[in-house]
Amino acid sequence: MNIKEKAFDSFTWIDIENADKKQLEAITSKYNLNYYFIKDSYEIGHLPKYEKSYKHDFFIFRAYTSDVKLHIDEIGEMSNKIAFFIFEDKLITIHRAAFSFLNIHEEKHIKLSEFFLRIVTSMLETYKKPTTDLSNNISKIEKTIFLKDPRNILLEELYFIKSQSRILKKVLHITQEIIEHIDPKYKNSYLYQDIRDKLLNLLTVNEESVENSNQLMNTYLSISDQKNNEVVRLLTIFSAFFLPLTFIAGIYGMNFRFMPELNWKYGYLFSIILMLAIVIIIYTWFRRKKIL
């Protein structure tokens, strides 16, 4: 466990990193924290949350800490959370992972609400790159499907892009709901509107990514079905030509003793001409029906 304490003019910031369950219980007693809030802080994969008690405000926000190139589709693998306990003169942050943006060098006179919102802003910034990367990946796949060979696209890749976009959208949507309904004292900061704008922009892009990935998946499956139908159609055409020819060859290949054509001088030529005639008739019929 790593505890960092920093004093400002109007409040103290206590940052607790990578504490185990027993250590969190000791922290609960030391700082007079809500036990159930601490349980939420310890739970892996917990979604963003806001609750208010008579002692303090409690927030959970998540920061993106993974890579869109990895085949992951769970919120706990893509992001890590920070729990905030906000008192009148004290801010306690609890988290497992190390975050570079928490190495903050702010002026001593900064207000607690602004300091809190600055951390939230930094957490939202972590979603900018994965959101852009997912959108770009979808654009590349779209070009490959429509302008190149769709067989180069893996359905697995489309699935993970869709899943990651959906998870980002879900986390950002819940975060937006929290930001919209927090205590008015946080809304007085100039950073509040900036956070709302960032959330709106990120949500818009991720919603488009989810919709586009769904459409691309349906398009990919439709093209794959079309390719399969073309193969079946081609095989059917070949069968239509060769089935009667095989039938004729099968009859004369039986070699029964009393088959008049077997001893006929022009029997072989007759069978060849008959086969060619059948092929021409079938071809002409296919052309008239616009099958070929």
FISE-280088 format. One record per residue: residue in three letters; residue number from 1; y, z, x of N, C-alpha, C in turn. Coordinates in pm, whole numbers. Atoms other than C-alpha are relative to their C-alpha. Layout:
type|seq|ny|nz|nx|cay|caz|cax|cy|cz|cx
ALA|NUM|Y|Z|X|Y|Z|X|Y|Z|X
...
***
This chain:
type|seq|ny|nz|nx|cay|caz|cax|cy|cz|cx
MET|1|-120|0|84|0|0|0|124|0|87
ASN|2|-126|9|-72|348|-88|118|115|32|-96
ILE|3|-113|-40|84|652|90|-31|130|-20|77
LYS|4|-131|25|-61|1004|-28|42|107|52|-93
GLU|5|-107|-59|80|1312|158|-77|135|-41|57
LYS|6|-131|46|-42|1665|26|-69|105|54|-96
ALA|7|-103|-62|82|1981|202|-191|121|-92|-15
PHE|8|-122|73|31|2272|24|-358|102|101|-53
ASP|9|-105|-91|44|2599|170|-488|-35|70|-131
SER|10|24|-55|134|2483|221|-846|-147|22|-34
PHE|11|142|-17|29|2102|221|-820|-81|-6|128
THR|12|96|8|-111|1797|243|-594|-114|-93|-39
TRP|13|111|93|24|1535|-29|-563|-122|48|78
ILE|14|127|-42|-61|1177|83|-497|-102|-113|-23
ASP|15|94|112|9|936|-203|-423|-138|46|50
ILE|16|135|-47|-32|562|-121|-427|-93|-120|3
GLU|17|85|119|-17|321|-382|-292|-144|40|29
ASN|18|144|-11|-25|-59|-397|-311|-52|144|-8
ALA|19|52|-135|22|-127|-49|-448|-131|-8|-78
ASP|20|125|-2|77|-478|31|-570|16|90|-122
LYS|21|-7|-72|127|-564|207|-895|39|146|19
LYS|22|-32|-142|-23|-551|562|-756|145|17|44
GLN|23|-139|-8|-45|-221|497|-582|97|-23|-114
LEU|24|-86|23|116|-74|359|-904|6|123|-91
GLU|25|0|-123|80|-179|676|-1085|93|104|62
ALA|26|-91|-94|-69|5|881|-822|145|-43|-19
ILE|27|-136|52|21|311|656|-860|46|30|-142
THR|28|-33|-31|139|298|707|-1237|52|143|-14
SER|29|-40|-141|5|321|1082|-1191|130|24|75
LYS|30|-117|-25|-85|583|1068|-915|129|-49|-64
TYR|31|-122|59|56|830|842|-1094|8|11|-152
ASN|32|-3|-25|144|747|952|-1449|-4|-132|-78
LEU|33|14|130|64|630|608|-1560|-99|7|-115
ASN|34|92|9|113|447|510|-1878|-138|-45|50
TYR|35|135|27|-50|72|516|-1811|-52|-137|-46
TYR|36|51|126|54|-3|218|-2037|72|-120|62
PHE|37|-71|107|-71|265|10|-1868|-60|-21|139
ILE|38|64|10|-132|103|87|-1535|-133|-74|-11
LYS|39|126|71|21|-231|-33|-1674|25|-150|-13
ASP|40|-36|142|10|-64|-361|-1768|36|-57|136
SER|41|-38|45|-134|77|-383|-1417|-121|-26|87
TYR|42|121|10|-82|-270|-342|-1271|-92|-113|-48
GLU|43|90|99|58|-439|-595|-1502|25|-139|58
ILE|44|-10|134|-58|-510|-932|-1338|16|-104|-112
GLY|45|-19|109|97|-383|-1236|-1528|81|37|-122
HIS|46|-80|-41|117|-155|-1041|-1764|118|-95|-19
LEU|47|-110|92|32|97|-1265|-1939|134|73|5
PRO|48|-133|-63|2|474|-1204|-1925|19|89|-123
LYS|49|-10|-101|105|580|-908|-2134|132|75|11
TYR|50|-119|-85|1|882|-699|-2238|-20|111|-102
GLU|51|5|-115|90|875|-349|-2385|109|98|40
LYS|52|-108|-96|-24|1139|-84|-2420|-45|138|-43
SER|53|30|-140|34|1079|291|-2409|127|82|15
TYR|54|-119|-85|-9|1317|583|-2424|34|33|146
LYS|55|-24|-28|-142|1276|626|-2045|54|-120|75
HIS|56|-34|118|-81|1304|273|-1917|-39|-128|-72
ASP|57|43|132|46|1270|-99|-1984|-115|-47|90
PHE|58|116|47|-75|944|-262|-1881|-15|-151|-17
PHE|59|18|145|1|901|-629|-1787|-118|-38|88
ILE|60|95|68|-89|621|-842|-1649|40|-148|3
PHE|61|-23|143|-18|707|-1185|-1510|-97|-52|105
ARG|62|94|62|-93|487|-1428|-1320|70|-105|84
ALA|63|-51|100|-93|569|-1640|-1014|-114|-91|43
TYR|64|104|96|-41|379|-1955|-917|-30|18|148
THR|65|37|-28|-139|185|-1894|-595|-114|-88|50
SER|66|115|81|-37|-74|-2173|-578|45|-142|38
ASP|67|-25|139|-36|-96|-2549|-520|-63|-87|-108
VAL|68|51|85|108|-134|-2820|-786|-116|-89|47
LYS|69|109|83|-52|-378|-3006|-556|-135|69|-13
LEU|70|125|-74|12|-636|-2731|-600|-56|-16|-142
HIS|71|64|11|130|-889|-2755|-883|-10|138|-62
ILE|72|-6|-131|64|-782|-2443|-1069|52|-17|-142
ASP|73|-43|10|139|-733|-2384|-1440|10|137|-66
GLU|74|-17|-134|53|-675|-2011|-1481|134|56|46
ILE|75|-133|-49|-29|-344|-1830|-1493|1|95|120
GLY|76|7|-94|-112|-457|-1562|-1245|-13|-69|135
GLU|77|13|76|-125|-536|-1831|-986|128|-75|34
MET|78|-120|80|-22|-210|-2018|-1031|123|84|31
SER|79|-122|-80|-12|38|-1730|-1036|-32|147|22
ASN|80|11|-146|-15|96|-1363|-955|119|65|-69
LYS|81|-102|-65|80|296|-1111|-1150|77|107|78
ILE|82|-79|-115|-45|569|-858|-1079|34|82|-123
ALA|83|-35|-92|109|610|-555|-1305|131|70|36
PHE|84|-131|-62|-21|963|-417|-1345|13|122|-90
PHE|85|-36|-122|74|1048|-60|-1448|148|24|27
ILE|86|-145|-7|-18|1423|-42|-1507|54|125|-68
PHE|87|-67|-121|47|1595|297|-1539|152|-22|9
GLU|88|-146|10|-10|1968|365|-1555|46|-14|144
ASP|89|-44|-1|-140|1990|423|-1181|-113|-37|97
LYS|90|115|26|-85|1660|292|-1050|-76|-123|-49
LEU|91|84|115|30|1455|-28|-1036|-128|12|84
ILE|92|129|-6|-69|1084|-11|-952|-74|-131|-26
THR|93|79|123|13|891|-332|-886|-139|25|59
ILE|94|139|-20|-42|511|-331|-858|-70|-136|-2
HIS|95|69|130|-8|305|-631|-744|-109|8|105
ARG|96|110|8|-96|-12|-722|-554|34|-92|116
ALA|97|-26|102|-103|92|-1037|-368|134|25|67
ALA|98|-128|-6|-72|367|-1062|-108|84|-120|-41
PHE|99|-92|106|40|670|-1264|-222|115|-7|99
SER|100|-107|16|-99|914|-1405|31|137|20|-62
PHE|101|-133|-13|62|1199|-1407|-222|40|146|-25
LEU|102|-36|-141|15|1182|-1025|-240|66|57|125
ASN|103|-77|-43|-119|1333|-1005|109|147|-27|-26
ILE|104|-135|23|52|1670|-973|-57|103|74|85
HIS|105|-113|-60|-74|1994|-908|130|125|-14|-86
GLU|106|-114|2|91|2244|-835|-144|104|103|41
GLU|107|-107|-96|-27|2577|-659|-125|-25|129|-76
LYS|108|27|-134|55|2574|-288|-201|55|19|-142
HIS|109|-67|-25|129|2801|-319|-504|-62|-77|-116
ILE|110|61|78|108|2571|-550|-705|-54|91|-109
LYS|111|48|-79|113|2483|-426|-1053|-152|-12|-12
LEU|112|146|-1|15|2125|-336|-1141|-47|-118|-84
SER|113|42|110|88|2106|-591|-1424|8|-134|72
GLU|114|-14|125|-74|2232|-871|-1198|-106|-12|109
PHE|115|104|0|-103|1990|-772|-922|-135|-36|-61
PHE|116|126|30|71|1701|-780|-1170|-7|-148|-37
LEU|117|-1|141|41|1804|-1121|-1304|-7|-94|119
ARG|118|8|84|-121|1839|-1254|-950|-147|-16|43
ILE|119|143|9|-33|1472|-1170|-885|-71|-93|-98
VAL|120|61|87|102|1373|-1336|-1214|34|-146|27
THR|121|-41|138|-34|1571|-1646|-1113|-84|-54|115
SER|122|82|42|-115|1383|-1658|-783|-144|-27|-42
MET|123|135|21|50|1053|-1628|-970|-9|-134|-74
LEU|124|0|127|73|1145|-1922|-1195|10|-119|96
GLU|125|-12|108|-98|1235|-2130|-889|-136|-43|54
THR|126|133|34|-53|870|-2115|-782|-72|-102|-89
TYR|127|63|95|91|778|-2327|-1087|57|-141|13
LYS|128|-67|130|-8|1010|-2612|-992|-88|-103|69
LYS|129|82|96|-76|785|-2777|-731|-129|-38|-73
PRO|130|122|41|71|454|-2759|-923|28|-83|-125
THR|131|-36|77|119|627|-2887|-1237|31|-145|37
THR|132|-33|134|-47|768|-3184|-1046|-123|-73|52
ASP|133|122|62|-55|439|-3249|-865|-94|-47|-110
LEU|134|89|39|110|238|-3254|-1187|55|-121|-74
SER|135|-62|115|66|486|-3492|-1347|-16|-127|82
ASN|136|17|116|-89|470|-3723|-1044|-145|-47|3
ASN|137|142|37|0|90|-3713|-1041|-38|-77|-127
ILE|138|26|71|125|83|-3819|-1405|55|-142|5
SER|139|-59|134|-13|316|-4110|-1328|-86|-91|88
LYS|140|87|79|-89|88|-4223|-1042|-128|-44|-73
ILE|141|122|33|74|-220|-4208|-1266|29|-107|-106
GLU|142|-39|98|101|-37|-4401|-1537|11|-140|60
LYS|143|-12|129|-68|47|-4681|-1291|-138|-54|38
THR|144|135|44|-39|-312|-4689|-1167|-78|-53|-120
ILE|145|74|41|119|-452|-4715|-1521|47|-136|-52
PHE|146|-54|120|63|-219|-4991|-1639|24|-116|97
LEU|147|-34|106|-95|-138|-5183|-1319|-108|-26|104
LYS|148|103|16|-102|-441|-5131|-1096|-138|13|-64
ASP|149|137|-14|51|-807|-5043|-1142|-20|141|-55
PRO|150|18|-135|58|-863|-4753|-1386|-125|71|49
ARG|151|122|-64|-51|-1204|-4695|-1227|28|92|119
ASN|152|-37|-87|-112|-1018|-4532|-935|44|139|-47
ILE|153|-43|-128|55|-916|-4248|-1169|-121|85|-34
LEU|154|106|-95|34|-1139|-3944|-1194|42|79|-124
LEU|155|-28|-76|122|-1158|-3781|-1536|23|148|34
GLU|156|-18|-139|-44|-1184|-3446|-1355|144|26|43
GLU|157|-139|-15|-45|-843|-3502|-1197|95|9|-119
LEU|158|-82|-5|121|-687|-3572|-1536|-13|134|-71
TYR|159|24|-129|67|-846|-3256|-1676|81|112|64
PHE|160|-71|-109|-67|-697|-3028|-1411|152|-15|-10
ILE|161|-144|21|21|-353|-3187|-1441|40|48|-139
LYS|162|-28|-43|137|-365|-3132|-1815|-6|153|-12
SER|163|16|-146|8|-489|-2771|-1778|115|73|68
GLN|164|-107|-67|-73|-229|-2677|-1518|133|-15|-71
SER|165|-125|19|76|56|-2829|-1720|2|89|-123
ARG|166|9|-84|120|-65|-2644|-2029|24|147|34
ILE|167|-18|-140|-39|-80|-2311|-1845|146|27|38
LEU|168|-141|-16|-36|268|-2359|-1696|87|5|-125
LYS|169|-76|2|125|403|-2445|-2040|-14|133|-74
LYS|170|26|-126|70|242|-2133|-2189|76|116|64
VAL|171|-68|-109|-70|378|-1896|-1923|151|-10|-16
LEU|172|-144|19|11|726|-2046|-1935|50|21|-142
HIS|173|-39|-21|140|733|-2041|-2315|10|150|-32
ILE|174|-3|-145|23|647|-1669|-2325|119|62|74
THR|175|-116|-50|-76|906|-1605|-2053|130|-29|-73
GLN|176|-120|36|75|1166|-1788|-2259|19|93|-120
GLU|177|-9|-92|113|1085|-1572|-2561|51|137|44
ILE|178|-44|-130|-51|1133|-1259|-2351|149|-4|34
ILE|179|-141|12|-40|1464|-1379|-2208|92|-6|-121
GLU|180|-83|14|120|1593|-1464|-2556|16|133|-74
HIS|181|1|-123|81|1513|-1116|-2694|16|128|83
ILE|182|-22|-120|-80|1596|-880|-2407|126|73|-46
ASP|183|-114|-83|35|1852|-605|-2436|131|-72|32
PRO|184|-128|69|-22|2212|-735|-2468|68|33|133
LYS|185|-65|-37|-126|2312|-550|-2150|-34|-97|113
TYR|186|38|97|-103|2124|-811|-1944|67|-135|-25
LYS|187|-59|130|36|2291|-1098|-2128|145|-12|45
ASN|188|-140|3|-45|2634|-1004|-1995|15|-61|139
SER|189|-6|54|-136|2547|-1131|-1649|14|-151|-2
TYR|190|-15|146|-12|2646|-1482|-1539|-133|-67|31
LEU|191|130|57|-34|2285|-1529|-1425|-86|-26|-123
TYR|192|82|12|120|2151|-1503|-1778|-4|-144|-51
GLN|193|-4|139|47|2267|-1850|-1886|-68|-93|99
ASP|194|68|81|-101|2142|-1994|-1559|-151|6|-19
ILE|195|143|-16|25|1795|-1854|-1632|-42|-78|-123
ARG|196|31|74|122|1800|-2000|-1982|-5|-150|26
ASP|197|-4|143|-31|1895|-2342|-1847|-122|-42|83
LYS|198|117|31|-82|1620|-2332|-1585|-127|-3|-85
LEU|199|119|-5|87|1361|-2232|-1844|-7|-121|-92
LEU|200|-2|115|89|1468|-2507|-2081|-41|-127|73
ASN|201|33|118|-79|1447|-2770|-1808|-149|-2|38
LEU|202|140|-7|-39|1107|-2651|-1683|-93|-20|-120
LEU|203|83|14|120|967|-2626|-2036|-2|-145|-48
THR|204|-8|139|45|1087|-2976|-2125|-91|-90|82
VAL|205|83|83|-89|919|-3132|-1821|-148|28|-20
ASN|206|141|-35|18|595|-2940|-1873|-54|-43|-136
GLU|207|42|50|131|581|-3028|-2242|-28|-151|7
GLU|208|22|144|-18|617|-3395|-2146|-128|-25|79
SER|209|120|16|-81|344|-3352|-1885|-126|22|-83
VAL|210|116|-27|86|105|-3203|-2142|-24|-117|-94
GLU|211|13|113|92|175|-3483|-2390|-48|-125|72
ASN|212|38|120|-75|149|-3756|-2127|-143|7|51
SER|213|138|-13|-48|-173|-3617|-1983|-100|-19|-113
ASN|214|88|22|116|-328|-3609|-2332|-10|-149|-33
GLN|215|-1|143|29|-222|-3969|-2393|-76|-79|105
LEU|216|69|71|-108|-348|-4080|-2053|-151|21|-8
MET|217|142|-28|13|-682|-3911|-2110|-61|-86|-111
ASN|218|48|83|110|-720|-4090|-2444|-1|-148|40
THR|219|-7|138|-46|-610|-4418|-2286|-113|-31|97
TYR|220|107|19|-99|-853|-4375|-1998|-136|-13|-69
LEU|221|127|6|72|-1141|-4308|-2237|-12|-129|-80
SER|222|2|125|76|-1042|-4608|-2450|-30|-119|90
ILE|223|24|108|-95|-1034|-4836|-2147|-144|2|50
SER|224|140|-13|-44|-1369|-4700|-2029|-95|-52|-108
ASP|225|82|50|110|-1517|-4768|-2374|8|-152|-10
GLN|226|-19|145|5|-1369|-5117|-2368|-81|-69|110
LYS|227|78|57|-111|-1526|-5185|-2027|-149|3|-32
ASN|228|142|-10|37|-1862|-5061|-2152|-37|-103|-107
ASN|229|25|99|105|-1832|-5282|-2459|-7|-141|58
GLU|230|3|132|-64|-1758|-5583|-2236|-135|-23|70
VAL|231|130|12|-68|-2074|-5513|-2033|-110|-25|-101
VAL|232|101|18|105|-2283|-5478|-2349|9|-140|-61
ARG|233|-21|134|56|-2130|-5798|-2488|-56|-108|93
LEU|234|50|97|-96|-2211|-5988|-2169|-153|-2|3
LEU|235|146|-9|0|-2569|-5863|-2167|-59|-60|-128
THR|236|46|56|127|-2605|-5960|-2533|2|-152|3
ILE|237|-10|146|-10|-2487|-6314|-2462|-112|-56|87
PHE|238|110|45|-86|-2732|-6349|-2176|-134|8|-73
SER|239|125|-15|75|-3009|-6219|-2401|-16|-111|-103
ALA|240|5|105|101|-2918|-6473|-2670|-45|-133|60
PHE|241|41|125|-67|-2965|-6755|-2418|-146|5|45
PHE|242|131|-6|-64|-3279|-6632|-2249|-113|41|-92
LEU|243|107|-43|91|-3469|-6488|-2545|-82|-119|-53
PRO|244|82|114|46|-3570|-6826|-2699|-71|-72|114
LEU|245|65|65|-114|-3640|-6967|-2352|-123|79|44
THR|246|114|-86|-35|-3864|-6673|-2275|-112|-15|-103
PHE|247|99|18|107|-4035|-6723|-2611|-80|-129|23
ILE|248|68|128|-25|-4115|-7089|-2530|-92|11|122
ALA|249|81|-16|-122|-4233|-7002|-2178|-121|88|-26
GLY|250|110|-90|32|-4448|-6725|-2324|-110|-71|-76
ILE|251|100|74|78|-4620|-6959|-2570|-83|-89|91
TYR|252|74|92|-85|-4706|-7219|-2311|-61|67|122
GLY|253|62|-74|-110|-4796|-6953|-2061|-128|69|-41
MET|254|123|-66|47|-5083|-6828|-2276|-126|-74|45
ASN|255|113|78|-55|-5310|-7115|-2150|-125|2|-87
PHE|256|117|15|87|-5533|-7137|-2456|-67|-137|27
ARG|257|76|123|-33|-5804|-7402|-2422|46|-119|-84
PHE|258|-39|110|89|-5693|-7605|-2722|151|7|-27
MET|259|-145|16|14|-5320|-7656|-2665|32|-143|41
PRO|260|-14|142|-30|-5247|-8031|-2691|106|-32|105
GLU|261|-109|30|-95|-4923|-8011|-2487|-41|24|145
LEU|262|39|-32|-138|-5108|-7874|-2180|-55|-124|72
ASN|263|58|121|-61|-5285|-8208|-2122|88|-124|-19
TRP|264|-90|113|26|-4992|-8421|-2229|75|-35|128
LYS|265|-65|46|-123|-4839|-8629|-1949|146|45|7
TYR|266|-142|-34|1|-4483|-8549|-2061|25|142|-56
GLY|267|-13|-135|56|-4546|-8189|-2171|103|85|74
TYR|268|-97|-79|-79|-4351|-8030|-1887|142|-47|-27
LEU|269|-134|54|23|-4055|-8265|-1934|49|36|-141
PHE|270|-35|-33|138|-4064|-8201|-2310|50|145|-11
SER|271|-39|-141|9|-4048|-7824|-2263|135|26|66
ILE|272|-130|-17|-67|-3757|-7853|-2019|112|-53|-88
ILE|273|-102|57|89|-3564|-8081|-2256|21|89|-121
LEU|274|-11|-92|114|-3639|-7844|-2544|82|123|36
MET|275|-77|-117|-44|-3504|-7549|-2346|147|-33|17
LEU|276|-140|42|-18|-3187|-7740|-2251|68|-19|-135
ALA|277|-57|22|133|-3136|-7840|-2613|33|133|-68
ILE|278|-25|-132|59|-3168|-7480|-2726|122|66|62
VAL|279|-116|-58|-70|-2918|-7366|-2461|129|-64|-49
ILE|280|-121|71|46|-2669|-7636|-2571|36|41|-142
ILE|281|-25|-40|139|-2710|-7545|-2938|61|141|-6
ILE|282|-52|-139|0|-2656|-7174|-2868|143|4|55
TYR|283|-134|4|-60|-2356|-7247|-2645|102|-57|-98
THR|284|-91|61|97|-2199|-7475|-2908|31|96|-115
TRP|285|-21|-96|109|-2250|-7213|-3177|92|114|42
PHE|286|-85|-107|-54|-2091|-6939|-2958|145|-46|10
ARG|287|-136|53|-15|-1792|-7166|-2891|68|-14|-135
ARG|288|-59|15|134|-1739|-7238|-3259|38|136|-61
LYS|289|-28|-135|50|-1755|-6868|-3340|100|76|90
LYS|290|-94|-58|-96|-1515|-6802|-3050|-52|127|67
ILE|291|60|-111|-73|-1759|-6563|-2889|13|-23|150
LEU|292|-21|35|-140|-1726|-6747|-2558|137|-63|18
***
